[in-house]
Amino acid sequence: MADELVFYTHPMSRGRIVRWMLEELGAPYRTELLDYGTTMKAAEYLAINPMGKVPAVRHGDVVVTECAAICAYLADAFPDAGLAPPPASRGDYYRWLFFFAGPVEAVVSNKSLGLEVPPDKLATVGYGSFADVMDAIERAVSANPYIAGDRFSAADVYCGSHIGWGLQFNTIEDRAAFREYSSRLEGRDAFKRAREIDDALMAKQGE
């Protein structure tokens, strides 16, 4: 089918974010499982993503990589799912999608690697400091039920995944506001379905 939706992933990867997004859509999709170091680096997949990393989606002739971009694309490609605010109301939606894809990803990665920015160099990095980022996230998830307002959106899939993982792996601070927000999202049926699918795939790979 020209508009077939194909999902390239591995159950132990950021592909879990996109799995959740796909389950929220409720649209049919086909999963292509790839393995690290082999099929993920094969020429066939490098034609999809030259980085040789997952996840990626192919929707007809359109290929999208990078989790935040995939979530935003799918929300627009399947508008009936209602996962993106109206264009005139997307300020917070875009703001937090890109904030998590940029400053949050960077500061959490650096902290996990033990990399500290000297105080006199904080102005040279986009995120400022770890404390600045944690405070900004707390304000975002405390202002409204969802990160872009009163309605759940693709931004919650992406940002909520980062917060959930951060709490699980201790890469973000354990704050009550983060736990409350994460618990609200993890109660969604699509989140539960996605987790069950990927957990089952992980178990199968371990057999």
C-alpha positions as CSV (number, residue, x, y, z in Angstrom):
1,M,0.0,0.0,0.0
2,A,1.3,3.4,-0.9
3,D,0.4,4.9,2.5
4,E,1.5,1.9,4.6
5,L,2.9,2.9,7.9
6,V,6.1,1.0,8.8
7,F,7.8,1.3,12.2
8,Y,11.5,0.4,12.6
9,T,12.5,-0.4,16.1
10,H,14.0,-2.5,18.9
11,P,12.1,-3.1,22.1
12,M,15.1,-1.8,24.2
13,S,15.4,1.6,22.5
14,R,13.8,5.0,22.2
15,G,11.5,3.2,19.9
16,R,9.3,2.7,22.9
17,I,8.3,6.3,22.6
18,V,7.1,5.9,19.1
19,R,5.3,2.6,19.9
20,W,3.3,4.6,22.5
21,M,2.6,7.3,19.9
22,L,1.4,4.7,17.4
23,E,-0.9,3.1,19.9
24,E,-2.4,6.5,20.7
25,L,-3.1,7.0,16.9
26,G,-5.1,3.8,16.6
27,A,-4.0,3.5,13.0
28,P,-2.7,0.2,11.5
29,Y,1.1,-0.1,11.3
30,R,3.7,-2.7,10.6
31,T,6.7,-3.3,12.9
32,E,10.1,-4.1,11.5
33,L,12.4,-5.3,14.3
34,L,16.1,-4.6,13.9
35,D,19.1,-5.7,15.9
36,Y,22.0,-3.6,17.1
37,G,25.2,-3.9,15.1
38,T,23.6,-6.1,12.4
39,T,20.4,-5.3,10.6
40,M,20.5,-1.8,12.1
41,K,23.7,-1.2,10.3
42,A,22.8,-3.0,7.1
43,A,22.6,-1.1,3.8
44,E,18.8,-1.7,3.6
45,Y,18.2,0.2,6.8
46,L,20.9,2.8,6.3
47,A,18.9,3.9,3.3
48,I,16.1,4.7,5.8
49,N,18.3,6.2,8.5
50,P,22.0,6.8,7.7
51,M,22.8,6.9,11.4
52,G,21.9,3.3,11.7
53,K,19.7,3.9,14.7
54,V,16.1,3.4,15.7
55,P,13.4,4.4,15.7
56,A,12.2,5.5,12.3
57,V,8.9,5.4,10.5
58,R,8.1,5.2,6.8
59,H,4.7,6.4,5.8
60,G,4.3,5.8,2.1
61,D,7.2,7.7,0.6
62,V,7.9,9.8,3.7
63,V,10.7,8.7,6.0
64,V,11.0,10.4,9.5
65,T,13.7,9.8,12.1
66,E,14.2,11.3,15.6
67,C,11.6,10.7,18.2
68,A,10.3,14.3,18.6
69,A,10.0,14.7,14.8
70,I,8.2,11.4,14.5
71,C,5.7,12.3,17.1
72,A,5.0,15.7,15.6
73,Y,4.8,14.2,12.1
74,L,2.4,11.4,13.1
75,A,0.1,13.9,15.0
76,D,-0.2,15.9,11.8
77,A,-0.5,12.9,9.4
78,F,-3.3,11.4,11.5
79,P,-5.3,14.5,12.6
80,D,-8.4,12.5,13.6
81,A,-6.5,11.2,16.6
82,G,-6.5,14.7,18.0
83,L,-2.9,14.6,19.2
84,A,-1.8,18.1,18.1
85,P,-3.5,21.4,19.2
86,P,-4.9,23.7,16.5
87,P,-2.1,25.5,14.7
88,A,-2.9,28.8,16.4
89,S,-2.5,27.1,19.8
90,R,0.8,25.3,19.4
91,G,3.1,27.6,21.3
92,D,3.6,25.4,24.3
93,Y,3.3,22.2,22.2
94,Y,6.3,23.2,20.0
95,R,8.2,24.8,22.9
96,W,8.2,21.7,25.1
97,L,8.8,19.2,22.3
98,F,11.9,21.0,21.2
99,F,13.0,21.8,24.8
100,F,13.0,18.1,25.7
101,A,14.7,17.2,22.4
102,G,17.4,19.8,22.9
103,P,18.2,21.1,26.4
104,V,16.7,18.2,28.4
105,E,18.4,15.5,26.2
106,A,21.7,17.3,26.4
107,V,21.8,18.1,30.1
108,V,20.6,14.6,31.1
109,S,23.2,12.9,28.8
110,N,26.0,15.1,30.2
111,K,25.1,14.5,33.8
112,S,24.9,10.7,33.2
113,L,28.4,10.9,31.7
114,G,29.7,12.9,34.7
115,L,30.3,16.0,32.5
116,E,30.0,19.2,34.5
117,V,29.9,22.6,32.8
118,P,32.2,25.0,34.7
119,P,30.2,27.9,36.3
120,D,31.9,30.5,34.1
121,K,30.9,28.6,31.0
122,L,27.1,28.1,31.8
123,A,26.2,30.9,29.4
124,T,27.8,29.0,26.5
125,V,25.5,25.9,26.7
126,G,21.8,26.0,25.7
127,Y,20.5,24.5,28.9
128,G,22.2,26.7,31.4
129,S,22.4,24.3,34.3
130,F,20.8,21.0,35.4
131,A,18.9,22.9,38.1
132,D,17.6,25.4,35.6
133,V,16.3,22.6,33.4
134,M,14.7,20.7,36.3
135,D,12.9,23.9,37.5
136,A,11.7,24.6,34.0
137,I,10.3,21.1,33.6
138,E,8.6,21.3,37.0
139,R,6.8,24.6,36.0
140,A,5.7,23.0,32.7
141,V,4.1,19.9,34.2
142,S,2.6,21.8,37.1
143,A,0.9,24.6,35.1
144,N,-1.7,22.4,33.5
145,P,-2.9,18.8,33.4
146,Y,-0.8,18.2,30.3
147,I,2.4,19.8,29.1
148,A,0.7,21.9,26.3
149,G,-2.5,22.7,28.2
150,D,-5.7,20.9,29.1
151,R,-5.6,18.2,26.5
152,F,-3.2,15.3,26.0
153,S,-1.0,15.7,22.9
154,A,2.0,14.2,21.1
155,A,4.1,16.4,23.3
156,D,3.1,14.4,26.3
157,V,4.1,11.2,24.6
158,Y,7.6,12.6,24.0
159,C,8.2,14.7,27.1
160,G,6.4,12.2,29.3
161,S,8.6,9.4,28.1
162,H,11.7,11.4,29.1
163,I,10.3,12.1,32.5
164,G,9.2,8.5,33.1
165,W,12.7,7.2,32.1
166,G,14.4,9.8,34.1
167,L,12.5,8.8,37.3
168,Q,13.1,5.1,36.6
169,F,16.9,5.5,36.0
170,N,17.5,8.4,38.3
171,T,18.7,10.8,35.6
172,I,16.3,13.5,36.7
173,E,15.4,14.7,40.1
174,D,12.7,12.8,41.9
175,R,10.1,15.6,42.4
176,A,6.4,15.1,43.3
177,A,5.3,17.1,40.3
178,F,7.2,14.7,38.0
179,R,5.8,11.6,39.7
180,E,2.2,13.0,39.4
181,Y,2.6,13.9,35.8
182,S,4.2,10.6,34.9
183,S,1.5,8.6,36.8
184,R,-1.2,10.4,34.9
185,L,0.3,9.5,31.5
186,E,1.1,5.9,32.4
187,G,-2.6,5.3,33.2
188,R,-3.5,5.7,29.6
189,D,-4.7,2.6,27.7
190,A,-2.3,3.3,24.8
191,F,0.7,3.5,27.1
192,K,-0.2,0.2,28.7
193,R,-0.7,-1.5,25.3
194,A,2.6,-0.1,24.0
195,R,4.5,-1.3,27.1
196,E,3.0,-4.7,26.9
197,I,3.9,-5.1,23.3
198,D,7.5,-4.1,23.8
199,D,7.9,-6.0,27.0
200,A,6.7,-9.1,25.3
201,L,9.2,-8.6,22.4
202,M,12.0,-8.2,24.9
203,A,11.0,-11.4,26.6
204,K,10.9,-13.2,23.3
205,Q,14.4,-12.0,22.4
206,G,15.7,-13.3,25.7
207,E,14.4,-16.8,25.1
